[in-house]
Amino acid sequence: MATRRYLVSGLVQGVSFRAATRQRARELHVDGHARNLADGRVEVIACGGDAALAQLESFLWRGPPHARVERVEMEAVDIQVPAGFGIS
């Protein structure tokens, strides 16, 4: 299991990005959370297998229909993530 932090930029707030990310993460059995940042980005912390995280990252580049993703930054992090996937 790996844990990664993604910072998603573009039109990603107010377009159901976090809810769609939670749905996709749950389908992939990925734990973590998504939250809006004050600067307009969405932060996603995700913990799962490499294949599942690759699929989640692919989704983050697309987002839900009304999102317009411009950039996804990723870094590996060493933090404990509770089970499940939440949004805040």
C-alpha positions as CSV (number, residue, x, y, z in Angstrom):
1,M,0.0,0.0,0.0
2,A,1.2,3.5,-0.9
3,T,-0.1,6.9,0.2
4,R,-0.1,9.8,-2.1
5,R,-1.1,13.5,-1.9
6,Y,-2.5,15.1,-5.1
7,L,-3.1,18.8,-5.6
8,V,-5.6,19.3,-8.4
9,S,-5.8,22.8,-10.1
10,G,-8.3,24.3,-12.5
11,L,-12.1,24.6,-12.2
12,V,-12.4,21.9,-9.5
13,Q,-14.5,23.6,-6.8
14,G,-18.2,23.9,-7.0
15,V,-18.5,21.2,-9.7
16,S,-18.9,18.1,-7.5
17,F,-15.2,17.2,-7.8
18,R,-14.8,16.0,-4.3
19,A,-18.0,13.9,-4.4
20,A,-17.0,12.3,-7.7
21,T,-13.5,11.6,-6.4
22,R,-15.0,9.9,-3.3
23,Q,-17.2,7.7,-5.5
24,R,-14.3,6.7,-7.7
25,A,-12.0,6.1,-4.7
26,R,-14.6,3.8,-3.1
27,E,-15.0,1.9,-6.4
28,L,-11.3,1.3,-6.4
29,H,-11.1,0.5,-2.6
30,V,-8.8,3.5,-2.0
31,D,-8.9,5.1,1.5
32,G,-8.3,8.8,2.2
33,H,-10.1,12.1,1.7
34,A,-10.6,15.1,-0.6
35,R,-10.9,18.7,0.6
36,N,-11.1,22.1,-0.9
37,L,-8.2,24.4,-0.3
38,A,-8.5,28.2,0.1
39,D,-6.5,28.8,-3.1
40,G,-9.1,27.0,-5.3
41,R,-7.3,23.7,-5.6
42,V,-8.6,20.3,-4.3
43,E,-6.3,18.2,-2.1
44,V,-6.7,14.5,-2.3
45,I,-4.9,12.1,0.1
46,A,-5.2,8.5,-1.2
47,C,-3.9,5.2,0.1
48,G,-4.1,2.0,-1.9
49,G,-2.4,-0.4,-4.2
50,D,-0.3,1.0,-7.1
51,A,-2.8,0.0,-9.8
52,A,-5.8,1.5,-7.9
53,L,-3.8,4.8,-7.3
54,A,-2.9,5.0,-11.0
55,Q,-6.6,4.6,-11.9
56,L,-7.6,7.3,-9.4
57,E,-4.9,9.7,-10.7
58,S,-6.2,9.1,-14.2
59,F,-9.7,10.1,-12.9
60,L,-8.3,13.2,-11.2
61,W,-7.0,14.4,-14.6
62,R,-10.5,14.2,-16.0
63,G,-12.8,14.9,-13.0
64,P,-16.6,15.0,-13.3
65,P,-18.3,16.5,-16.4
66,H,-18.3,20.2,-15.3
67,A,-14.7,20.2,-14.0
68,R,-11.8,21.6,-16.0
69,V,-8.6,20.1,-14.7
70,E,-5.5,22.1,-15.6
71,R,-2.9,20.4,-13.4
72,V,-2.4,17.4,-11.0
73,E,0.6,17.5,-8.7
74,M,1.5,14.2,-6.9
75,E,3.9,13.4,-4.1
76,A,4.4,10.3,-2.0
77,V,3.6,10.9,1.7
78,D,4.2,8.8,4.8
79,I,1.0,9.3,6.8
80,Q,-1.6,7.0,8.3
81,V,-5.0,7.2,6.6
82,P,-8.1,5.9,8.3
83,A,-10.3,3.4,6.5
84,G,-12.9,4.8,4.0
85,F,-12.9,7.9,1.9
86,G,-14.3,11.2,3.2
87,I,-14.7,14.7,1.9
88,S,-14.5,18.0,3.8
